[in-house]
């Protein structure tokens, strides 16, 4: 590079190689309040988490993207419970709120955290293969177990189980994707191992 400059074959210039055609434009305002309003409409008011029907909508959008561009995506289906007198019970509202806050802090802004069926939760990870999804599951497990979720939710009382599956690695249909992640979660619950990837399951699992 020194020789090229010294031989005057190239010169340094502050002028951009390509003209910025947007330099004379005035950016159209983005209504972030409206965006947040739509987000609230798609979420359950009691938890602030994306509703189950909304999850299905975005799952379908991701599937359409896969069909068009072959972009992989993954889901994590999981459950969060607490032991009380040898019985599994749902987290208290305060403990759930703390868990949601930690999970939202761990996932990417593009990942969608939603309710799944009646008592489970799901995270939809666009443009993500299952090994990366498993990494997020481990991260969530760590932050939920790092410290108590509240006075009534001791670390030793938490019961967590995660199932991970992805398209096209495990299947190529939305219904089978959900079934695969659910099956992996059930194995995690039965074997007392918190995170199971569908691809690692044996046929008899």
N, C-alpha and C positions, 0 to 999 in steps of 0.2 A: 504494500500500500504506500509506503514511504517513497519507493522508487517511482511509482506511478504519479504521485503528486509532484515529486522533484523533477520528473521529466515533463511536467505540464500536460500529461495525458488525461488526468482528471483534476477537477478543482472542487474545493469545498464550497457549499452554498447553503444559505439559510432558507432559500426558496423551496417550498414543498414540491416534490416531484409531480404530485397530482393536485390540481386545483380543487379546493373545497367548495363544492357547489352549494353547500348549505350555509355558507358564511353570511349571505344576505337574507336568510330566512329568520322569521320570528317563530320560536317553538310554540306549538299549540298547547295550551294548558291541559294537564292531566288531572282529572277530578279524583284525587285519592280518597276523598270522603265518600264518593259514590262507590269506589272499589271496595272500601271497608264495609259499606252498607250491604253490598251484594254478598260479601263474605259472611256477614252476620245472618243474612237470609238463608244461606246454605248450611249454616251451622245450628246445632241444638242450643237453645238459649240457656239451658241449665248447666251445660259444660263448656260451651264455646268451641266444641269439637265438631268437625264436619259431620253432617248427618249421614245415616246409612244410605238413603236414596241418593244423596249428593255424591257419595263415594262411588256408587254404581255409574253415575253419569260420567265422572272423570275417568273411571276405569274403562268405560267404553271409548272415551276420547283417546286414551292411551293405546287401546287395542287398534283403533282406526289408524293411528300413527304408525303402529307396528306393521299393519298390513300394507300401508302405503310406502313406508321407507325402511322397513325391517329393523327398526330401532328397538332394542331389547328393553324390557322393564321388569321390575320385581315388586312383590308385595311381602309385607310382614304382617301376620295375624297373631295377636297375642292377648293374653289375659292377665289381669292384675287383681289379686285377692289378698285378704289378710286373715290369718288364723285367729279365731276368738273361741276359747273354750273347746278346742279340738274341732272346730267347725269353720269352714271357709265362708267368709262374708265379704260383701263388696266394700271397697274403700270408702271411708267417710267423705262427705263433700269437700272438707278442707284438705284431706290427704290426696284426693283425686285432683284437686286444683293444683296442689304442689307437684304432683306427678306430671300433669299436663304441661306445666311451666317448664319442668326439666326436659321433657321429651321435645317440646317445641324449640328449646335451646340447643338440643343435640342434632336435630335433623336439619337438612338444607331447606331453604325457603321454598324450593320447588317441590319438595316432598309433601304429600298430603296426609295429614293425620285425621283419622275418621273413626266413628263408631262402626262396629261390624256386627250384624245380627243383633241379638238382644243384649249380650253381656260381654262381648269381646271388642277389641279395637283392631284397627288396621292402619298400616302406613303404605301408601302407594309411592314407589320410587321410579320416576321417569328416567329413561336413558341409563338404566342401572342393571348390571348383571348380579346374579345371586351372591357371589363372594362379597361384593361391596355392601349388599343388603345385610348380609350376616355380620359384617363389621359394625354397621349401625345398630343392629340388634344387641351386639355385645356392649356397645357404647351406652345404649339405653339401660341395659341391665346394670352396668357399673354405676351410672349416675343415680339410679333408683335405689341402689344398695349402699351408696356412699354415705348417706346419713338419713336419719329418720324423716319420714314424710309428715310427721306430726306427733304430738304427745301420745295419741292413741294408736300409732302405727309404728311399732318397733321393727327394726331391720329383720330380726329373727322371725317375725310374724308374716313377712311378705311371701306370697306364693306367685311366682312369675313363670310364664311359659310362652315361648316364641316359635312360630313356624314360618319358614322362609321358602318361597317358590318364585319362579320367574318364567317369562316368555321371551325367547323360544326354548330356553334351556330345558325346562321340564315338560312343557306342553305348548300347544298353539291355539288354545281356546280359553276364553275368559272363565267359563264355568269350571273347567278342569283346573285352571290356575287357582281359583278360590278353594276348590276341593283339595288340591295338593298342599296348599299352605295350612289348611285346617287339619289335614291328616298329620302333617309334621308337628303341628302344635299338640295334637293329642298324644303323639309319641313322646314329646317333651314332658307332658304331664304324667304319663304312665311310668316313664323311666326316671323321673325326678332329675332330668337334665334340662336346663332352662332353654336352650336354643337348639333346634333341629332343622337342618336343611332337607327339603324333600329329596334332592338328588342323592343324599347320603343314606336314605332309608333302604332297608332290604325289602324284598317283596313280601316277606312275612311280618313286617313291622306293623 
